[in-house]
Amino acid sequence: MESGNEPFSNPLANIDWTHFYQLAADFGIRLIAALAIFIIGRWVARWLSRLLEKGMQKAGTDHTLIVFLRNIVYVGLLIFVIIAAIGQLGVQTTSFLAVLGAAGLAVGLALQGSLANFAAGVLIIIFRPFKVGDFIEAGGIAGVVKAISIFTTTLHTPDNKVIIVPNAQVNSGTITNYSANDTRRVDLVIGVSYGDDLDKVRSVIQRVLAADERVLKDPAPQIAVMALADSSVNFTVRPWAKSADYWGLYFDLQEQIKKNFDKEGISIPFPQQDVYLHQVSS
């Protein structure tokens, strides 16, 4: 029969405290090393991203691209630092990277449209087919570029509307930049009657062009017979002007040519049809 006076057994007495202290010391060292990797790595990531920013600023890179690349570099380096710190703690990062990759794939599939706009925005910022202040036609919209962001491009139309166009739509078609060059050619087609003196018509047009200071002397304006149409002889008139003067010159030249034609008795024909009636006897 067991005696009730036996001493109570302490379960902590069977623990190998030396081994426990050794494990705790090893984990503490790994934890300190992981914290050191994270703190120093984050500082290095911030320093490298700022160094990249300063280098691009000196190179005259677009501000939007500078901010975008700086953030991408910083986030990428920080992710690398975090994975290195976790690995220092003894955690297997292979499975972590696999989960992270699967999550990235799922997010990418869910945000296909946004990622397409993102990729198009990066290409627009890098290759710069246009810049803020240019008058362009892209994605079926024409207007002055007010802002270029990673996902959208903001256009200000001539009738004072603000249109935000997705970058994928801008980059998927033809981009016409009317402000890329300092000069533009004004293309006009002027029709005169078959009975008018063509040399006189050319002389009047030349006089109108010479009187307008916005018409550039070099390249010289072109005035030539373009076509013998059904109701008129069509002249092509092609003066050159500064891009900023294009629309003003386009409208004013047509008005001045019409007024001078009226003074000189030169007619601008309009389509006509001659109708002949024949009486048929019963």
C-alpha positions as CSV (number, residue, x, y, z in Angstrom):
1,M,0.0,0.0,0.0
2,E,1.3,3.4,-1.0
3,S,2.1,5.8,1.7
4,G,0.5,9.3,1.5
5,N,3.7,10.9,2.9
6,E,5.7,10.5,-0.3
7,P,7.1,13.9,-1.6
8,F,5.3,15.7,-4.5
9,S,7.2,15.2,-7.8
10,N,8.0,18.5,-9.7
11,P,7.5,18.1,-13.5
12,L,10.0,21.0,-14.2
13,A,12.7,19.0,-12.5
14,N,12.9,16.7,-15.6
15,I,13.6,19.6,-18.0
16,D,17.1,19.9,-19.5
17,W,17.5,23.5,-18.7
18,T,20.9,23.6,-20.3
19,H,19.4,22.6,-23.7
20,F,16.5,25.1,-23.2
21,Y,18.9,28.0,-22.5
22,Q,21.0,27.0,-25.5
23,L,17.8,27.1,-27.8
24,A,16.8,30.4,-26.3
25,A,20.2,31.8,-26.8
26,D,20.3,30.6,-30.5
27,F,16.9,32.0,-31.2
28,G,17.8,35.3,-29.6
29,I,20.9,35.6,-31.7
30,R,18.8,34.8,-34.8
31,L,16.2,37.3,-33.8
32,I,18.8,40.0,-33.3
33,A,20.4,39.2,-36.6
34,A,17.0,39.3,-38.3
35,L,16.2,42.7,-36.8
36,A,19.6,43.9,-37.9
37,I,19.1,42.7,-41.4
38,F,15.7,44.4,-41.6
39,I,16.8,47.7,-40.2
40,I,20.0,47.9,-42.2
41,G,18.4,46.5,-45.3
42,R,15.5,49.0,-45.1
43,W,18.1,51.9,-44.8
44,V,20.0,50.6,-47.8
45,A,16.8,50.2,-49.8
46,R,15.8,53.8,-49.0
47,W,19.3,55.0,-49.8
48,L,19.5,53.3,-53.1
49,S,16.0,54.5,-54.1
50,R,17.0,58.1,-53.3
51,L,20.3,57.7,-55.2
52,L,18.3,56.5,-58.2
53,E,16.0,59.5,-57.9
54,K,18.8,62.0,-57.8
55,G,20.5,60.3,-60.8
56,M,17.3,60.5,-62.9
57,Q,16.7,64.1,-61.8
58,K,20.2,65.1,-63.1
59,A,19.4,63.3,-66.4
60,G,16.2,65.3,-66.8
61,T,13.9,62.3,-66.6
62,D,10.2,62.9,-66.4
63,H,9.0,63.5,-62.8
64,T,6.2,60.8,-63.1
65,L,8.7,58.2,-64.2
66,I,11.1,59.2,-61.4
67,V,8.5,58.7,-58.7
68,F,7.3,55.5,-60.2
69,L,10.8,53.9,-60.5
70,R,11.8,55.1,-57.1
71,N,8.8,53.4,-55.5
72,I,9.2,50.2,-57.5
73,V,12.9,49.9,-56.5
74,Y,12.2,50.6,-52.9
75,V,9.4,48.1,-52.6
76,G,11.3,45.4,-54.5
77,L,14.4,45.8,-52.2
78,L,12.2,45.9,-49.1
79,I,10.5,42.7,-50.0
80,F,14.0,41.1,-50.6
81,V,15.1,42.4,-47.1
82,I,12.0,41.0,-45.4
83,I,12.5,37.6,-47.0
84,A,16.1,37.6,-45.9
85,A,15.1,38.5,-42.3
86,I,12.5,35.8,-42.2
87,G,15.0,33.3,-43.5
88,Q,17.5,34.3,-40.8
89,L,14.8,33.2,-38.2
90,G,14.9,29.7,-39.6
91,V,11.6,29.9,-41.5
92,Q,11.6,28.1,-44.8
93,T,11.1,30.9,-47.4
94,T,10.6,28.6,-50.4
95,S,6.9,27.9,-49.5
96,F,6.5,31.5,-48.6
97,L,7.7,32.6,-52.0
98,A,5.4,30.0,-53.7
99,V,2.4,31.4,-51.8
100,L,3.4,34.9,-52.6
101,G,3.7,34.0,-56.3
102,A,0.3,32.3,-56.4
103,A,-1.2,35.3,-54.7
104,G,0.4,37.6,-57.2
105,L,-0.9,35.5,-60.1
106,A,-4.4,35.6,-58.7
107,V,-4.3,39.4,-58.3
108,G,-2.9,39.8,-61.8
109,L,-5.8,37.8,-63.3
110,A,-8.3,39.8,-61.3
111,L,-6.8,43.1,-62.4
112,Q,-6.1,42.4,-66.1
113,G,-7.5,45.7,-67.3
114,S,-5.7,47.8,-64.6
115,L,-2.5,46.0,-65.3
116,A,-2.9,46.7,-69.0
117,N,-3.3,50.4,-68.3
118,F,-0.4,50.2,-65.9
119,A,1.9,48.6,-68.5
120,A,0.8,51.1,-71.1
121,G,1.4,54.0,-68.7
122,V,5.0,52.8,-68.1
123,L,5.6,52.6,-71.8
124,I,4.2,56.1,-72.4
125,I,6.3,57.5,-69.6
126,I,9.5,55.8,-70.8
127,F,9.2,56.4,-74.5
128,R,7.4,59.7,-74.2
129,P,5.4,60.0,-77.5
130,F,3.9,63.1,-76.0
131,K,4.3,65.4,-73.0
132,V,2.2,67.6,-70.9
133,G,1.0,70.6,-73.0
134,D,1.1,68.8,-76.3
135,F,-2.0,68.7,-78.5
136,I,-2.6,65.1,-79.5
137,E,-5.1,62.8,-81.0
138,A,-5.2,59.3,-79.4
139,G,-7.8,56.8,-78.4
140,G,-10.3,58.6,-80.6
141,I,-10.0,61.8,-78.5
142,A,-8.2,65.0,-79.5
143,G,-7.1,67.5,-76.9
144,V,-4.2,69.1,-74.9
145,V,-2.4,66.8,-72.5
146,K,-2.9,68.0,-69.0
147,A,-1.6,65.1,-67.0
148,I,0.0,61.7,-67.5
149,S,-0.3,59.2,-64.7
150,I,0.4,55.5,-64.5
151,F,-3.1,54.4,-65.3
152,T,-4.7,57.3,-67.3
153,T,-4.0,60.3,-69.5
154,T,-6.0,63.5,-68.9
155,L,-6.9,65.5,-72.0
156,H,-8.4,69.0,-72.2
157,T,-10.5,69.3,-75.4
158,P,-10.9,72.5,-77.5
159,D,-14.5,72.8,-76.3
160,N,-13.3,73.0,-72.7
161,K,-14.1,69.4,-71.6
162,V,-11.7,67.3,-69.5
163,I,-11.5,63.7,-70.7
164,I,-9.7,61.0,-68.8
165,V,-8.5,58.2,-71.2
166,P,-7.2,54.8,-70.0
167,N,-3.6,54.4,-71.0
168,A,-4.3,51.1,-72.7
169,Q,-6.7,52.8,-75.0
170,V,-4.1,55.6,-75.7
171,N,-1.3,53.1,-76.4
172,S,-3.3,50.6,-78.5
173,G,-3.8,52.8,-81.5
174,T,-2.2,55.5,-83.6
175,I,-1.0,58.6,-81.6
176,T,-0.9,61.9,-83.6
177,N,1.1,64.6,-81.9
178,Y,0.4,67.9,-83.5
179,S,2.8,69.8,-81.2
180,A,5.8,67.6,-81.7
181,N,7.3,70.0,-84.3
182,D,7.6,73.8,-84.2
183,T,5.9,74.3,-87.6
184,R,2.9,72.9,-89.4
185,R,1.6,73.1,-92.9
186,V,-1.9,74.5,-93.5
187,D,-3.6,72.6,-96.3
188,L,-6.4,74.4,-98.1
189,V,-8.4,73.5,-101.2
190,I,-9.8,76.5,-103.1
191,G,-12.2,76.0,-106.0
192,V,-12.7,78.6,-108.8
193,S,-14.8,78.6,-111.9
194,Y,-13.7,77.2,-115.2
195,G,-14.2,80.6,-116.7
196,D,-11.7,82.4,-114.4
197,D,-8.1,83.3,-115.3
198,L,-5.9,80.8,-113.5
199,D,-2.9,83.1,-113.5
200,K,-5.0,85.8,-111.9
201,V,-6.3,83.4,-109.3
202,R,-2.8,82.3,-108.4
203,S,-1.7,86.0,-108.1
204,V,-4.5,86.9,-105.8
205,I,-3.8,83.9,-103.5
206,Q,-0.1,84.8,-103.4
207,R,-1.0,88.4,-102.5
208,V,-3.2,87.1,-99.6
209,L,-0.4,84.9,-98.3
210,A,2.3,87.6,-98.6
211,A,0.1,90.0,-96.5
212,D,-0.1,87.7,-93.5
213,E,2.9,87.7,-91.3
214,R,2.1,84.3,-89.8
215,V,2.9,82.7,-93.2
216,L,6.5,81.5,-93.1
217,K,8.8,82.4,-96.0
218,D,10.8,79.2,-95.6
219,P,9.5,76.7,-96.6
220,A,7.8,78.7,-99.3
221,P,4.0,78.3,-99.8
222,Q,2.8,76.0,-102.5
223,I,0.0,77.1,-104.9
224,A,-0.9,74.6,-107.6
225,V,-3.8,73.3,-109.6
226,M,-4.9,70.2,-107.8
227,A,-7.8,68.8,-109.8
228,L,-10.2,69.6,-112.7
229,A,-13.3,68.8,-110.8
230,D,-16.9,68.5,-112.0
231,S,-17.9,72.0,-111.2
232,S,-14.6,73.8,-110.4
233,V,-10.9,74.0,-110.9
234,N,-9.4,73.2,-107.5
235,F,-6.2,74.9,-106.3
236,T,-4.2,73.4,-103.4
237,V,-2.8,76.1,-101.1
238,R,-0.1,75.0,-98.7
239,P,1.5,77.7,-96.6
240,W,3.7,76.9,-93.5
241,A,3.2,78.5,-90.1
242,K,4.2,78.0,-86.5
243,S,2.2,75.4,-84.7
244,A,0.7,77.9,-82.3
245,D,-0.6,80.0,-85.3
246,Y,-2.1,77.0,-87.2
247,W,-5.8,77.4,-86.5
248,G,-5.9,81.2,-86.6
249,L,-4.2,81.2,-90.0
250,Y,-6.4,78.3,-91.2
251,F,-9.6,80.3,-90.6
252,D,-8.3,83.8,-91.6
253,L,-6.8,82.7,-94.9
254,Q,-10.1,81.3,-96.2
255,E,-11.9,84.5,-95.2
256,Q,-9.3,86.7,-96.8
257,I,-9.2,84.6,-100.0
258,K,-13.0,84.8,-100.4
259,K,-13.0,88.6,-99.8
260,N,-10.2,89.2,-102.4
261,F,-11.9,86.9,-104.9
262,D,-15.0,89.0,-104.6
263,K,-13.1,92.2,-105.2
264,E,-11.4,90.7,-108.3
265,G,-14.5,89.2,-109.7
266,I,-13.3,85.6,-109.2
267,S,-16.2,83.2,-108.6
268,I,-16.2,80.2,-106.3
269,P,-18.6,77.8,-107.9
270,F,-21.0,75.5,-106.1
271,P,-22.4,72.2,-107.4
272,Q,-25.0,72.7,-110.1
273,Q,-27.3,70.4,-112.2
274,D,-28.9,71.2,-115.5
275,V,-32.4,69.7,-115.8
276,Y,-33.8,69.3,-119.3
277,L,-37.6,68.6,-119.8
278,H,-38.8,67.0,-122.9
279,Q,-42.5,67.0,-123.8
280,V,-43.6,63.7,-125.1
281,S,-46.6,63.9,-127.5
282,S,-49.5,61.6,-126.7
